Structure formats: C-alpha cells, structure tokens
C-alpha cells in the first residue's frame, strides 16, 4: 500500500504583504466613504439652497453704510440703546425692553451688522459694527442715550463710546467683558470642515429644533421661557436669510468681537457712568471676570444676578431692568 500524500501547508503570507492588503482595503473604504459623503453633502446643500425671506413689516433706518433693522419701545424719556451679542438680534431684548419702556424710557434695539435682518455689509468686525451703532444713534437723533451691550455687544458699545465719547451718557457691560479673546477665531470648524461639509453641518444644526433648544437651554438656563414655534423661528430664521451663511463664516474666522485690555481701560478715563452686570451662573467667564471687568473700565462693583446664566435679559429681565434704571439715574445726575 502506498502512503497517502502528505498535506501541503498553505504558503505563509509575509506580514508586510498582509499589512499592505489591509491598508489598501482601508484606503478603498475611506475613498468610497469620501465620495459618498461628498455626493450626499452636495445633494443636501442643493436641496436646501433656497433661502428664507426676511419678515414683512420690519422697521429700518440707514446707519452709515448699513440699512439697519431696529425695534422701538416707549415714546418718551431717556433713550436707551440695546446692543445684542453673537448669534442674537434685536428680538433677544423682547422681555427686557417693555420693562424699561414701562419705567419711562425710549428703548431701541438694533440688529448689528452680520446678524438679524440688517443689511449684511462686510467687514463684520467690531470696528464696523461700532461705526454702525454710532451712525444709528445719529440717524435717529438720540440725545446721549445709555448703551447696554450684551456679551460681544459690550465691545461694540465700548468702542462706539470711545470713538464718540460725547454721544452716550452711560454704558453697561451685560454678560460680557469686552475683551478680544480670539474665541471662535480660526476654529477647526472652518479649517478642517471645508465645503460642502461645513454648509451641510450648519444647515442640519439650524434646521434641528433639538439643537436650537439645547443651545438655548444651556445658554439661558431653567428660568427662561420655553421655545415654542415662534421662539424657534426667532433664533433660526435670521440664519436662513440671503447672505447669512457667508457672513457667519466670516465672523467665525474673525473671532468674537472684542477689544484689547488697554483699549477698554480707556473707558475708565471717560467721565460717564459705567456698569457691569453678570449672571451668577454664567459659565462663559471665570468667576472673577465681573470684578476684573468693572475695575478695568472704571465701573463700581458689578451687579451679580443669582441663578442667571448668559442670557440674563431673558432669564431675569426684571433684575436687569433695575440695574439699567440705576445706571440711567446715575447718568442723569452726572454733569
């Protein structure tokens, strides 16, 4: 009998050869995923490229080179101009402004260039926005208004006062230190996520009720009104009108509006009342920021609103109204 043939072992595949095969498979998978995601992203952007319309019946005034949308409350008394911050609009003040008007003030809130429904005119930096604010005060013939700047709007209000010191009777930093911290500047979102992906990501976020409610809740806190359909539209629609996406990316690259500490310190030399108001639960700043800010701009001890987060004018409008009234009273007593 002949012995059965011995089994022949399969040839060993060298490690380097196996690694090359694995890398080729990974590369093919990545390439397919890239092509597919690019196609889907491009298709989604094309399908959602229609822009929303600007609401009818809005009020505008030409402020410098910006056709500026604004809101107005009250018909007599000391003028107060409210300057919103990042991703906000004049509508953000809808809870505070009526309280100030009821105290006997004329209250104005404008959409800063790049936000809301004002005409979008580059550059969207703090200098251009401050010039818009100064021109807005001049266009409406407002005599020495009190300026209230929220968050990044504090820097806009500060620069407007520094550029034209005689035009305002007082200035308040509300939930803002006015500093140029570089926040948002050259973020990975614009440098790593190029088009069409960044447009897709932004539109997905803006169109998501869940995302808007989550950001609003984290920024405003539990004491804020819940967002209904109208509230969601207030935050979403300004980001969907023509030109909104382009100006947003431009401002992200510039960073959140702010000024150097030395420039802000010039406020301390101006003989007008200043005030600093922060929410006690505002996690956007360090605990010592309110006092440091007050010292820097020559303001008295800051007002801290317990439990309020970054949107104090929405979370605690009555407390903010009292703080604004106190500043206005000091301004009225100033020579």
C-alpha positions in Angstrom: 0.0 0.0 0.0 1.2 3.4 -0.8 1.0 6.1 1.9 -1.5 8.9 1.4 0.1 12.1 0.1 1.2 14.5 2.8 -0.9 17.6 3.1 0.8 20.6 1.7 0.7 23.6 4.1 -0.5 26.9 2.5 2.3 29.3 1.9 2.8 31.8 4.6 1.9 35.4 3.6 4.6 37.7 4.8 3.5 40.3 7.4 4.3 43.2 5.2 2.1 41.8 2.4 -0.8 41.4 4.8 -0.4 44.9 6.1 -0.4 46.3 2.5 -3.6 44.4 1.7 -5.2 45.7 4.9 -4.1 49.3 4.1 -5.4 49.0 0.6 -8.8 47.9 1.9 -8.9 50.7 4.4 -7.9 53.2 1.7 -10.7 51.9 -0.6 -13.2 52.1 2.2 -12.2 55.7 3.0 -12.3 56.7 -0.7 -15.7 55.2 -1.1 -16.9 56.9 2.1 -15.4 60.2 1.0 -17.1 60.1 -2.5 -20.4 59.0 -1.0 -20.4 61.7 1.8 -19.3 64.4 -0.7 -22.1 63.4 -3.1 -24.7 63.3 -0.3 -23.5 66.6 1.2 -23.6 68.3 -2.2 -27.0 66.9 -2.9 -28.3 68.0 0.5 -26.9 71.5 0.1 -28.5 71.8 -3.4 -31.9 70.6 -2.0 -31.7 73.1 0.9 -30.2 76.0 -1.0 -33.4 78.1 -1.1 -33.1 81.0 1.4 -35.9 82.1 3.8 -37.4 85.5 3.3 -37.0 88.5 5.6 -40.2 89.0 7.6 -42.5 91.7 6.3 -43.3 94.9 8.2 -39.8 95.4 9.8 -38.5 98.9 10.6 -35.2 100.1 9.1 -33.0 103.2 9.2 -29.9 103.9 7.2 -27.0 103.8 9.7 -23.8 104.6 7.8 -23.4 102.1 5.1 -25.8 99.5 6.7 -29.6 99.5 6.2 -30.3 98.7 9.9 -33.3 96.9 11.2 -34.4 98.0 14.7 -37.2 97.8 17.2 -38.6 100.6 19.4 -40.5 100.6 22.7 -41.9 103.7 24.6 -42.4 107.2 23.3 -40.7 109.5 25.9 -37.9 109.6 28.4 -34.2 109.0 28.3 -33.2 106.9 25.3 -31.7 103.5 25.9 -30.0 101.6 23.1 -29.6 97.8 23.4 -26.8 96.1 21.6 -27.0 92.3 21.2 -24.3 89.8 21.1 -23.2 86.8 19.0 -26.0 84.9 17.1 -28.6 87.3 18.6 -30.8 90.0 17.2 -33.0 92.9 18.3 -35.6 90.3 19.2 -33.4 89.0 22.0 -34.5 92.0 24.1 -38.2 91.4 23.8 -38.5 90.6 27.5 -36.4 93.4 28.9 -37.3 96.3 26.6 -41.0 96.6 27.6 -40.0 96.8 31.3 -37.6 99.6 30.5 -40.3 101.4 28.5 -42.7 101.0 31.4 -40.1 102.8 33.6 -40.4 105.8 31.3 -37.7 105.3 28.7 -37.5 105.2 25.0 -35.9 101.9 24.1 -34.2 101.0 20.9 -32.7 97.7 19.8 -30.9 97.2 16.5 -29.6 94.2 14.5 -25.9 94.6 14.5 -24.3 94.1 11.0 -24.0 90.4 10.2 -26.9 89.4 12.4 -30.6 89.5 12.4 -32.3 91.2 9.5 -30.0 94.2 8.9 -28.3 94.5 5.5 -25.1 92.5 5.6 -22.1 94.7 4.7 -18.5 93.5 5.2 -16.3 93.7 7.1 -18.2 92.1 10.0 -15.7 93.3 12.7 -16.1 95.2 15.9 -14.9 98.5 14.2 -17.5 98.4 11.5 -20.2 97.4 14.0 -19.3 100.2 16.3 -19.5 102.7 13.4 -22.9 101.3 12.6 -24.0 101.9 16.2 -22.7 105.5 16.2 -24.4 106.1 12.9 -27.7 104.6 14.2 -27.7 107.0 17.2 -27.1 109.9 14.8 -29.7 108.8 12.3 -32.4 108.6 15.0 -31.3 111.8 16.6 -30.9 110.2 20.0 -29.5 112.6 22.6 -27.0 111.0 24.8 -28.5 107.5 25.2 -27.5 104.9 27.7 -25.8 102.0 25.9 -26.3 98.4 27.0 -24.1 95.8 25.3 -24.7 92.2 25.8 -21.9 89.6 25.5 -19.8 90.5 22.4 -22.1 93.6 22.1 -20.2 95.0 25.1 -17.2 95.5 22.9 -19.3 97.2 20.2 -20.9 99.6 22.7 -17.5 100.3 24.3 -15.8 101.1 21.0 -18.8 103.3 20.0 -18.3 105.3 23.2 -14.6 105.5 22.8 -14.9 106.7 19.2 -17.5 109.4 20.1 -17.3 110.0 23.8 -19.9 112.8 23.9 -22.6 110.8 22.3 -23.6 108.5 25.2 -24.5 109.3 28.8 -23.6 105.8 30.2 -22.6 102.3 29.2 -23.3 98.9 30.6 -21.5 95.6 30.0 -24.1 92.9 30.3 -22.7 89.3 30.4 -19.6 90.5 28.6 -16.1 91.6 29.4 -15.5 93.3 26.0 -12.1 91.5 25.5 -10.8 90.2 22.2 -10.0 86.6 23.4 -9.9 85.1 19.9 -12.9 82.9 20.8 -14.1 81.3 17.6 -11.1 82.6 15.6 -9.7 80.1 13.1 -11.7 77.3 14.6 -11.4 73.7 13.3 -14.9 74.1 12.0 -13.8 76.4 9.2 -10.3 75.0 8.7 -11.0 71.3 9.0 -14.6 71.2 7.7 -14.5 72.7 4.3 -17.3 73.0 1.9 -19.6 71.3 1.1 -19.4 69.7 4.6 -19.5 72.8 6.8 -22.5 74.1 5.0 -24.2 70.8 5.5 -23.4 70.7 9.2 -24.6 74.2 9.8 -27.9 73.7 7.9 -28.5 70.4 9.8 -27.9 72.2 13.1 -30.0 75.3 12.2 -32.9 73.1 11.0 -32.9 70.9 14.1 -35.4 72.0 16.8 -33.5 69.8 19.2 -30.1 71.5 18.6 -31.6 75.0 18.9 -33.5 74.1 22.1 -30.3 72.5 23.6 -28.1 75.5 22.9 -30.8 77.9 24.1 -31.3 75.9 27.3 -27.6 75.7 28.1 -27.1 79.4 27.5 -30.3 80.8 29.1 -31.0 78.4 32.0 -34.0 76.8 33.6 -35.6 80.2 34.3 -36.1 81.1 30.7 -39.3 80.8 28.7 -39.7 77.6 26.7 -39.2 77.9 23.0 -42.4 77.5 21.0 -42.6 77.6 17.3 -42.3 81.4 17.2 -39.3 81.2 19.6 -37.6 78.7 17.4 -38.2 80.9 14.3 -36.8 83.9 16.2 -33.4 82.2 16.5 -33.4 80.2 13.3 -34.8 82.5 10.6 -32.0 85.1 10.7 -29.5 82.4 9.9 -31.5 81.3 6.8 -32.0 84.6 5.0 -29.8 85.6 2.0 -26.2 86.3 2.9 -26.5 84.9 6.5 -24.2 81.9 5.9 -21.5 83.8 4.3 -21.4 86.5 7.0 -21.5 83.8 9.7 -18.3 82.1 8.4 -16.6 85.4 8.0 -17.3 86.3 11.6 -16.2 82.9 12.9 -12.9 83.5 11.1 -12.6 86.9 12.7 -13.5 85.7 16.2 -16.0 87.0 18.7 -15.9 90.8 18.7 -13.6 92.3 21.3 -11.0 94.9 22.2 -7.5 94.8 23.8 -7.4 95.4 27.6 -5.6 98.7 27.1 -8.3 100.0 24.8 -11.0 99.0 27.2 -9.1 100.7 30.0 -9.6 104.0 28.2 -13.2 103.9 29.3 -12.1 104.5 32.9 -10.8 107.9 31.8 -14.2 109.0 30.4 -16.5 110.9 32.8 -19.6 108.9 32.2 -21.2 106.3 34.4 -20.4 102.6 33.7 -21.9 99.4 35.0 -21.2 95.7 34.8 -23.9 93.1 35.2 -23.4 89.3 35.0 -25.5 86.2 35.6 -24.3 84.4 38.7 -24.4 81.1 36.9 -22.7 82.3 33.7 -20.1 79.6 32.8 -18.8 81.6 29.8 -16.5 83.5 32.0 -14.3 82.9 35.1 -15.8 83.8 38.5 -13.5 86.8 38.8 -14.4 88.3 35.4 -17.2 90.6 36.6 -15.0 92.3 39.2 -12.0 92.4 36.8 -14.1 93.9 34.1 -15.6 96.6 36.4 -12.1 97.6 37.6 -10.8 97.7 34.1 -13.5 100.1 32.8 -13.8 102.2 35.9 -17.2 100.9 37.0 -18.4 100.3 40.6 -18.7 96.8 42.0 -20.6 94.6 39.5 -24.2 93.5 39.9 -24.5 89.7 40.0 -27.9 88.2 39.3 -28.2 84.9 41.2 -29.1 81.9 39.1 -29.0 83.6 35.8 -26.8 82.3 33.0 -25.5 84.1 29.9 -28.9 85.4 28.6 -29.8 87.4 31.7 -32.1 89.7 29.8 -34.2 86.6 29.0 -33.7 84.8 32.3 -34.1 87.7 34.7 -35.4 90.7 32.8 -36.8 92.5 35.9 -33.4 92.4 37.6 -31.6 93.6 34.5 -34.2 96.4 34.1 -33.5 97.5 37.7 -29.7 97.6 37.0 -30.3 99.7 33.8 -32.5 102.1 35.7 -29.8 102.5 38.4 -27.3 103.3 35.7 -29.6 105.8 34.0 -30.2 107.5 37.3 -26.5 107.9 37.8 -26.2 109.2 34.2 -29.0 111.8 34.9 -27.1 113.0 37.9 -23.8 113.4 36.1 -22.8 116.9 34.9 
